[in-house]
């Protein structure tokens, strides 16, 4: 129980940190949009926050990797969208595509008259080529991890768990408890390892994307990604409550009182 309280606390602290980061990013866009050096420092600071969170949860996940692949502290909508404990790295690229298209359409008249804002709507052809290449690389790496993860899931129906279950006289009997525990611990360890690999891919793709974007574009992207995760969390909580799923929200949650690829 203590471990799971730490797991949930780690997640809640990250969500609270994202709210603070979002406020700082918005202030940077408002007050320093033409100061690339300052914007670059802000971006680096917030990437460091994400890296720190991944390091912290990796340390906790050593105790129980599966808990981070099917987190009890997440909403049902969020959990249904998880890919090996988080978002698909390719969503980073998709979000940039969406923001680029939206801003170009919104300021189309200005764009046709040669007016530029330096934002995501002004992504250059060379940047777009780099983003497309990153997208292809990301999909390839995702597919590798997806295949590995599927193999791990299939091992549940393999030796020794399948035969231990088949030969048991009573459902859940403990006569082979040590063997069962050893097998499940081994499986959990493998799940932890692939979670760490997936987190590394998420971080690597994020850093590569930040390197492609200008400081102003990077701040805009981080604002959009923070807003997306925070909004989805709040919308999903409301939906769960409407559906009668309220047990997830009985404890104090910084993200629900305004305090999280």
DOVEX-78972 format. One record per residue (C-alpha): chain; residue number from 1; x, y, z; residue in three letters. Coordinates in Angstrom, 1 decimal. Example, Ala and Ser with C-alpha at 12.3 -4.5 7.8 and 13.67 -1.06 7.14 Angstrom:
! DOVEX-78972
+-------+------+--------+--------+--------+------+
: chain : resi :   east :  north :     up : resn :
+-------+------+--------+--------+--------+------+
:     A :    1 :   12.3 :   -4.5 :    7.8 :  ALA :
:     A :    2 :   13.7 :   -1.1 :    7.1 :  SER :
+-------+------+--------+--------+--------+------+
! end
This chain:
! DOVEX-78972
+-------+------+--------+--------+--------+------+
: chain : resi :   east :  north :     up : resn :
+-------+------+--------+--------+--------+------+
:     A :    1 :    0.0 :    0.0 :    0.0 :  UNK :
:     A :    2 :    2.8 :    2.4 :    0.8 :  UNK :
:     A :    3 :    4.4 :    1.8 :   -2.6 :  UNK :
:     A :    4 :    1.1 :    2.6 :   -4.4 :  UNK :
:     A :    5 :    0.6 :    5.8 :   -2.3 :  UNK :
:     A :    6 :    4.1 :    6.8 :   -3.5 :  UNK :
:     A :    7 :    3.2 :    6.0 :   -7.1 :  UNK :
:     A :    8 :    0.1 :    8.1 :   -7.0 :  UNK :
:     A :    9 :    1.9 :   10.9 :   -5.2 :  UNK :
:     A :   10 :    4.6 :   10.9 :   -7.9 :  UNK :
:     A :   11 :    1.9 :   11.3 :  -10.6 :  UNK :
:     A :   12 :    0.0 :   14.0 :   -8.7 :  UNK :
:     A :   13 :    3.2 :   16.0 :   -8.1 :  UNK :
:     A :   14 :    3.9 :   15.8 :  -11.8 :  UNK :
:     A :   15 :    0.4 :   17.1 :  -12.7 :  UNK :
:     A :   16 :    0.9 :   19.9 :  -10.3 :  UNK :
:     A :   17 :    4.3 :   20.7 :  -11.8 :  UNK :
:     A :   18 :    2.7 :   20.9 :  -15.2 :  UNK :
:     A :   19 :    0.3 :   23.5 :  -14.1 :  UNK :
:     A :   20 :    3.1 :   25.6 :  -12.7 :  UNK :
:     A :   21 :    5.1 :   25.1 :  -15.9 :  UNK :
:     A :   22 :    2.1 :   26.1 :  -18.1 :  UNK :
:     A :   23 :    1.7 :   29.4 :  -16.2 :  UNK :
:     A :   24 :    5.4 :   30.1 :  -16.7 :  UNK :
:     A :   25 :    5.3 :   29.2 :  -20.4 :  UNK :
:     A :   26 :    2.3 :   31.4 :  -21.0 :  UNK :
:     A :   27 :    4.0 :   34.3 :  -19.2 :  UNK :
:     A :   28 :    7.1 :   33.8 :  -21.4 :  UNK :
:     A :   29 :    4.9 :   33.9 :  -24.6 :  UNK :
:     A :   30 :    3.3 :   37.1 :  -23.4 :  UNK :
:     A :   31 :    6.3 :   39.0 :  -22.0 :  UNK :
:     A :   32 :    9.3 :   37.7 :  -23.9 :  UNK :
:     A :   33 :    8.1 :   36.5 :  -27.4 :  UNK :
:     A :   34 :   11.1 :   38.1 :  -29.1 :  UNK :
:     A :   35 :   13.8 :   37.0 :  -26.7 :  UNK :
:     A :   36 :   15.0 :   33.6 :  -28.0 :  UNK :
:     A :   37 :   17.7 :   33.2 :  -25.4 :  UNK :
:     A :   38 :   15.2 :   33.5 :  -22.5 :  UNK :
:     A :   39 :   12.7 :   31.3 :  -24.3 :  UNK :
:     A :   40 :   15.4 :   28.7 :  -24.8 :  UNK :
:     A :   41 :   16.2 :   28.7 :  -21.1 :  UNK :
:     A :   42 :   12.5 :   28.2 :  -20.2 :  UNK :
:     A :   43 :   12.2 :   25.3 :  -22.7 :  UNK :
:     A :   44 :   15.3 :   23.6 :  -21.2 :  UNK :
:     A :   45 :   14.0 :   24.1 :  -17.7 :  UNK :
:     A :   46 :   10.7 :   22.4 :  -18.5 :  UNK :
:     A :   47 :   12.4 :   19.5 :  -20.4 :  UNK :
:     A :   48 :   14.5 :   19.0 :  -17.2 :  UNK :
:     A :   49 :   11.3 :   18.8 :  -15.2 :  UNK :
:     A :   50 :   10.0 :   16.1 :  -17.5 :  UNK :
:     A :   51 :   13.3 :   14.2 :  -17.3 :  UNK :
:     A :   52 :   13.3 :   14.4 :  -13.5 :  UNK :
:     A :   53 :    9.7 :   13.0 :  -13.4 :  UNK :
:     A :   54 :   10.7 :   10.1 :  -15.6 :  UNK :
:     A :   55 :   13.7 :    9.3 :  -13.5 :  UNK :
:     A :   56 :   11.6 :    9.5 :  -10.3 :  UNK :
:     A :   57 :    8.9 :    7.2 :  -11.7 :  UNK :
:     A :   58 :   11.5 :    4.7 :  -13.0 :  UNK :
:     A :   59 :   12.9 :    4.4 :   -9.5 :  UNK :
:     A :   60 :    9.4 :    3.7 :   -8.2 :  UNK :
:     A :   61 :    8.5 :    1.3 :  -11.1 :  UNK :
:     A :   62 :   11.3 :   -1.0 :  -10.1 :  UNK :
:     A :   63 :    9.0 :   -2.1 :   -7.2 :  UNK :
:     A :   64 :    6.0 :   -2.8 :   -9.4 :  UNK :
:     A :   65 :    6.3 :   -2.2 :  -13.2 :  UNK :
:     A :   66 :    2.7 :   -3.3 :  -14.0 :  UNK :
:     A :   67 :    1.2 :   -0.6 :  -11.8 :  UNK :
:     A :   68 :    2.5 :    2.1 :  -14.2 :  UNK :
:     A :   69 :    1.2 :    0.3 :  -17.2 :  UNK :
:     A :   70 :   -2.3 :    0.0 :  -15.7 :  UNK :
:     A :   71 :   -2.4 :    2.9 :  -13.2 :  UNK :
:     A :   72 :   -5.2 :    3.0 :  -10.7 :  UNK :
:     A :   73 :   -4.7 :    6.8 :  -10.3 :  UNK :
:     A :   74 :   -5.6 :    7.5 :  -13.9 :  UNK :
:     A :   75 :   -9.0 :    8.0 :  -15.3 :  UNK :
:     A :   76 :  -10.6 :    5.4 :  -17.5 :  UNK :
:     A :   77 :  -10.4 :    7.6 :  -20.6 :  UNK :
:     A :   78 :   -6.7 :    8.4 :  -20.0 :  UNK :
:     A :   79 :   -5.9 :    4.8 :  -19.3 :  UNK :
:     A :   80 :   -7.6 :    3.6 :  -22.5 :  UNK :
:     A :   81 :   -5.2 :    5.8 :  -24.5 :  UNK :
:     A :   82 :   -2.0 :    4.7 :  -22.8 :  UNK :
:     A :   83 :    0.8 :    3.1 :  -24.8 :  UNK :
:     A :   84 :    3.3 :    1.3 :  -22.5 :  UNK :
:     A :   85 :    2.6 :    3.6 :  -19.6 :  UNK :
:     A :   86 :    2.2 :    6.9 :  -21.4 :  UNK :
:     A :   87 :    1.5 :    8.6 :  -24.7 :  UNK :
:     A :   88 :    2.7 :    7.4 :  -28.0 :  UNK :
:     A :   89 :    5.9 :    9.4 :  -29.0 :  UNK :
:     A :   90 :    4.3 :    9.9 :  -32.4 :  UNK :
:     A :   91 :    1.6 :   12.0 :  -30.8 :  UNK :
:     A :   92 :    4.4 :   14.7 :  -30.3 :  UNK :
:     A :   93 :    4.7 :   14.9 :  -34.1 :  UNK :
:     A :   94 :    1.0 :   14.8 :  -34.7 :  UNK :
:     A :   95 :    0.4 :   17.7 :  -32.3 :  UNK :
:     A :   96 :    3.0 :   19.8 :  -34.2 :  UNK :
:     A :   97 :    1.3 :   19.0 :  -37.5 :  UNK :
:     A :   98 :   -2.1 :   20.0 :  -36.1 :  UNK :
:     A :   99 :   -0.9 :   23.2 :  -34.6 :  UNK :
:     A :  100 :    1.0 :   24.1 :  -37.8 :  UNK :
:     A :  101 :   -2.1 :   23.6 :  -39.9 :  UNK :
:     A :  102 :   -4.4 :   25.4 :  -37.5 :  UNK :
:     A :  103 :   -2.2 :   28.5 :  -37.3 :  UNK :
:     A :  104 :   -1.7 :   28.7 :  -41.0 :  UNK :
:     A :  105 :   -5.4 :   28.5 :  -41.6 :  UNK :
:     A :  106 :   -6.1 :   31.1 :  -38.8 :  UNK :
:     A :  107 :   -3.6 :   33.6 :  -40.2 :  UNK :
:     A :  108 :   -4.0 :   32.7 :  -43.9 :  UNK :
:     A :  109 :   -4.6 :   36.2 :  -45.1 :  UNK :
:     A :  110 :   -1.5 :   37.5 :  -43.3 :  UNK :
:     A :  111 :    0.5 :   34.5 :  -44.7 :  UNK :
:     A :  112 :   -0.6 :   35.3 :  -48.3 :  UNK :
:     A :  113 :    0.6 :   38.9 :  -47.8 :  UNK :
:     A :  114 :    4.0 :   37.7 :  -46.5 :  UNK :
:     A :  115 :    3.4 :   38.5 :  -42.9 :  UNK :
:     A :  116 :    5.2 :   36.1 :  -40.5 :  UNK :
:     A :  117 :    4.8 :   35.6 :  -36.8 :  UNK :
:     A :  118 :    7.6 :   33.1 :  -36.2 :  UNK :
:     A :  119 :    5.2 :   30.7 :  -34.6 :  UNK :
:     A :  120 :    4.3 :   27.1 :  -35.5 :  UNK :
:     A :  121 :    2.4 :   28.4 :  -38.5 :  UNK :
:     A :  122 :    5.7 :   29.6 :  -40.0 :  UNK :
:     A :  123 :    7.5 :   26.2 :  -40.0 :  UNK :
:     A :  124 :   10.0 :   26.2 :  -42.8 :  UNK :
:     A :  125 :   10.4 :   23.6 :  -45.5 :  UNK :
:     A :  126 :   13.7 :   22.4 :  -44.0 :  UNK :
:     A :  127 :   12.0 :   22.1 :  -40.6 :  UNK :
:     A :  128 :    9.1 :   20.2 :  -42.2 :  UNK :
:     A :  129 :   11.6 :   17.8 :  -43.9 :  UNK :
:     A :  130 :   13.3 :   17.1 :  -40.5 :  UNK :
:     A :  131 :    9.9 :   16.6 :  -38.8 :  UNK :
:     A :  132 :    8.8 :   14.1 :  -41.4 :  UNK :
:     A :  133 :   12.0 :   12.2 :  -41.0 :  UNK :
:     A :  134 :   11.6 :   12.2 :  -37.2 :  UNK :
:     A :  135 :    8.0 :   11.0 :  -37.7 :  UNK :
:     A :  136 :    9.2 :    8.0 :  -39.8 :  UNK :
:     A :  137 :   11.9 :    7.2 :  -37.3 :  UNK :
:     A :  138 :    9.4 :    7.4 :  -34.4 :  UNK :
:     A :  139 :    6.9 :    5.1 :  -36.0 :  UNK :
:     A :  140 :    9.7 :    2.5 :  -36.6 :  UNK :
:     A :  141 :   10.8 :    2.6 :  -33.0 :  UNK :
:     A :  142 :    7.3 :    2.5 :  -31.7 :  UNK :
:     A :  143 :    6.6 :   -0.6 :  -33.7 :  UNK :
:     A :  144 :    9.6 :   -2.4 :  -32.3 :  UNK :
:     A :  145 :    8.5 :   -1.7 :  -28.7 :  UNK :
:     A :  146 :    4.9 :   -2.5 :  -29.5 :  UNK :
:     A :  147 :    6.0 :   -5.9 :  -30.8 :  UNK :
:     A :  148 :    8.2 :   -6.5 :  -27.7 :  UNK :
:     A :  149 :    5.4 :   -5.5 :  -25.4 :  UNK :
:     A :  150 :    2.9 :   -7.9 :  -27.2 :  UNK :
:     A :  151 :    5.4 :  -10.7 :  -26.7 :  UNK :
:     A :  152 :    5.6 :  -10.0 :  -23.0 :  UNK :
:     A :  153 :    1.8 :  -10.0 :  -22.7 :  UNK :
:     A :  154 :    1.6 :  -13.4 :  -24.6 :  UNK :
:     A :  155 :    4.0 :  -14.9 :  -22.1 :  UNK :
:     A :  156 :    1.2 :  -14.9 :  -19.5 :  UNK :
:     A :  157 :   -0.3 :  -17.9 :  -21.4 :  UNK :
:     A :  158 :    3.1 :  -19.6 :  -21.5 :  UNK :
:     A :  159 :    5.1 :  -21.6 :  -18.9 :  UNK :
:     A :  160 :    5.1 :  -21.6 :  -16.0 :  UNK :
:     A :  161 :    1.9 :  -19.6 :  -15.2 :  UNK :
:     A :  162 :   -0.4 :  -21.4 :  -17.7 :  UNK :
:     A :  163 :    0.6 :  -24.9 :  -16.5 :  UNK :
:     A :  164 :    0.5 :  -23.9 :  -12.8 :  UNK :
:     A :  165 :   -3.1 :  -22.7 :  -13.4 :  UNK :
:     A :  166 :   -4.0 :  -25.8 :  -15.4 :  UNK :
:     A :  167 :   -2.8 :  -28.2 :  -12.7 :  UNK :
:     A :  168 :   -4.2 :  -26.3 :   -9.7 :  UNK :
:     A :  169 :   -6.9 :  -28.1 :   -7.8 :  UNK :
:     A :  170 :   -8.5 :  -24.9 :   -6.5 :  UNK :
:     A :  171 :   -8.6 :  -21.5 :   -8.1 :  UNK :
:     A :  172 :   -5.9 :  -19.4 :   -6.6 :  UNK :
:     A :  173 :   -4.4 :  -22.1 :   -4.4 :  UNK :
:     A :  174 :   -1.2 :  -21.2 :   -2.7 :  UNK :
:     A :  175 :    0.6 :  -24.6 :   -2.6 :  UNK :
:     A :  176 :    2.8 :  -23.3 :   -5.4 :  UNK :
:     A :  177 :    2.9 :  -19.8 :   -4.0 :  UNK :
:     A :  178 :    6.7 :  -19.3 :   -4.2 :  UNK :
:     A :  179 :    6.8 :  -20.5 :   -7.8 :  UNK :
:     A :  180 :    3.9 :  -18.3 :   -8.8 :  UNK :
:     A :  181 :    5.4 :  -15.3 :   -7.1 :  UNK :
:     A :  182 :    8.8 :  -15.8 :   -8.7 :  UNK :
:     A :  183 :    7.1 :  -16.1 :  -12.2 :  UNK :
:     A :  184 :    5.0 :  -13.0 :  -11.7 :  UNK :
:     A :  185 :    8.0 :  -11.0 :  -10.2 :  UNK :
:     A :  186 :   10.0 :  -12.0 :  -13.3 :  UNK :
:     A :  187 :    7.2 :  -10.8 :  -15.6 :  UNK :
:     A :  188 :    6.8 :   -7.6 :  -13.6 :  UNK :
:     A :  189 :   10.6 :   -6.9 :  -14.0 :  UNK :
:     A :  190 :   10.3 :   -7.3 :  -17.8 :  UNK :
:     A :  191 :    7.3 :   -4.9 :  -17.8 :  UNK :
:     A :  192 :    9.4 :   -2.4 :  -15.8 :  UNK :
:     A :  193 :   12.3 :   -2.6 :  -18.4 :  UNK :
:     A :  194 :   10.0 :   -2.0 :  -21.3 :  UNK :
:     A :  195 :    8.4 :    1.0 :  -19.5 :  UNK :
:     A :  196 :   11.8 :    2.5 :  -19.1 :  UNK :
:     A :  197 :   12.5 :    1.9 :  -22.8 :  UNK :
:     A :  198 :    9.3 :    3.6 :  -23.8 :  UNK :
:     A :  199 :    9.9 :    6.5 :  -21.5 :  UNK :
:     A :  200 :   13.4 :    6.9 :  -23.0 :  UNK :
:     A :  201 :   11.8 :    7.0 :  -26.5 :  UNK :
:     A :  202 :    9.3 :    9.6 :  -25.4 :  UNK :
:     A :  203 :   12.0 :   11.8 :  -24.0 :  UNK :
:     A :  204 :   14.3 :   11.3 :  -27.0 :  UNK :
:     A :  205 :   11.6 :   12.2 :  -29.5 :  UNK :
:     A :  206 :   10.6 :   15.3 :  -27.5 :  UNK :
:     A :  207 :   14.2 :   16.5 :  -27.4 :  UNK :
:     A :  208 :   14.6 :   15.9 :  -31.1 :  UNK :
:     A :  209 :   11.4 :   17.9 :  -31.8 :  UNK :
:     A :  210 :   12.6 :   20.8 :  -29.6 :  UNK :
:     A :  211 :   15.9 :   20.8 :  -31.5 :  UNK :
:     A :  212 :   14.0 :   21.2 :  -34.8 :  UNK :
:     A :  213 :   11.7 :   24.0 :  -33.6 :  UNK :
:     A :  214 :   12.8 :   27.6 :  -32.9 :  UNK :
:     A :  215 :   12.6 :   28.7 :  -29.2 :  UNK :
:     A :  216 :    9.3 :   30.5 :  -29.8 :  UNK :
:     A :  217 :    7.8 :   27.5 :  -31.6 :  UNK :
:     A :  218 :    9.1 :   25.2 :  -28.9 :  UNK :
:     A :  219 :    7.4 :   27.2 :  -26.2 :  UNK :
:     A :  220 :    4.1 :   27.2 :  -28.2 :  UNK :
:     A :  221 :    4.4 :   23.5 :  -28.6 :  UNK :
:     A :  222 :    5.0 :   22.9 :  -24.8 :  UNK :
:     A :  223 :    2.0 :   25.2 :  -24.0 :  UNK :
:     A :  224 :   -0.2 :   23.1 :  -26.3 :  UNK :
:     A :  225 :    1.0 :   19.8 :  -24.9 :  UNK :
:     A :  226 :    0.6 :   20.9 :  -21.3 :  UNK :
:     A :  227 :   -2.9 :   22.2 :  -22.0 :  UNK :
:     A :  228 :   -3.9 :   19.0 :  -23.8 :  UNK :
:     A :  229 :   -2.8 :   16.7 :  -20.9 :  UNK :
:     A :  230 :   -4.3 :   18.9 :  -18.2 :  UNK :
:     A :  231 :   -7.6 :   19.4 :  -20.0 :  UNK :
:     A :  232 :   -7.9 :   15.7 :  -20.9 :  UNK :
:     A :  233 :   -7.3 :   14.8 :  -17.3 :  UNK :
:     A :  234 :  -10.0 :   17.2 :  -16.0 :  UNK :
:     A :  235 :  -12.5 :   16.3 :  -18.8 :  UNK :
:     A :  236 :  -11.9 :   12.6 :  -18.1 :  UNK :
:     A :  237 :  -12.4 :   13.0 :  -14.4 :  UNK :
:     A :  238 :  -15.7 :   14.7 :  -15.0 :  UNK :
:     A :  239 :  -16.7 :   12.0 :  -17.4 :  UNK :
:     A :  240 :  -15.9 :    9.2 :  -14.9 :  UNK :
:     A :  241 :  -17.9 :   11.0 :  -12.2 :  UNK :
:     A :  242 :  -20.9 :   11.3 :  -14.6 :  UNK :
:     A :  243 :  -20.5 :    7.5 :  -15.3 :  UNK :
:     A :  244 :  -20.5 :    6.8 :  -11.6 :  UNK :
:     A :  245 :  -16.8 :    6.0 :  -11.3 :  UNK :
:     A :  246 :  -16.0 :    8.0 :   -8.3 :  UNK :
:     A :  247 :  -13.6 :    5.8 :   -6.3 :  UNK :
:     A :  248 :  -10.6 :    7.3 :   -8.0 :  UNK :
:     A :  249 :  -11.3 :   10.7 :   -6.6 :  UNK :
:     A :  250 :  -11.7 :   10.1 :   -2.9 :  UNK :
:     A :  251 :   -8.3 :   11.4 :   -2.0 :  UNK :
:     A :  252 :   -7.0 :   14.9 :   -2.3 :  UNK :
:     A :  253 :   -5.7 :   15.5 :   -5.8 :  UNK :
:     A :  254 :   -3.7 :   18.7 :   -6.5 :  UNK :
:     A :  255 :   -4.8 :   18.7 :  -10.1 :  UNK :
:     A :  256 :   -8.5 :   18.8 :   -9.1 :  UNK :
:     A :  257 :   -8.0 :   21.6 :   -6.7 :  UNK :
:     A :  258 :   -6.1 :   23.8 :   -9.1 :  UNK :
:     A :  259 :   -2.7 :   23.0 :   -7.6 :  UNK :
:     A :  260 :    0.9 :   16.5 :  -15.3 :  UNK :
:     A :  261 :    4.8 :   12.7 :  -24.2 :  UNK :
+-------+------+--------+--------+--------+------+
! end
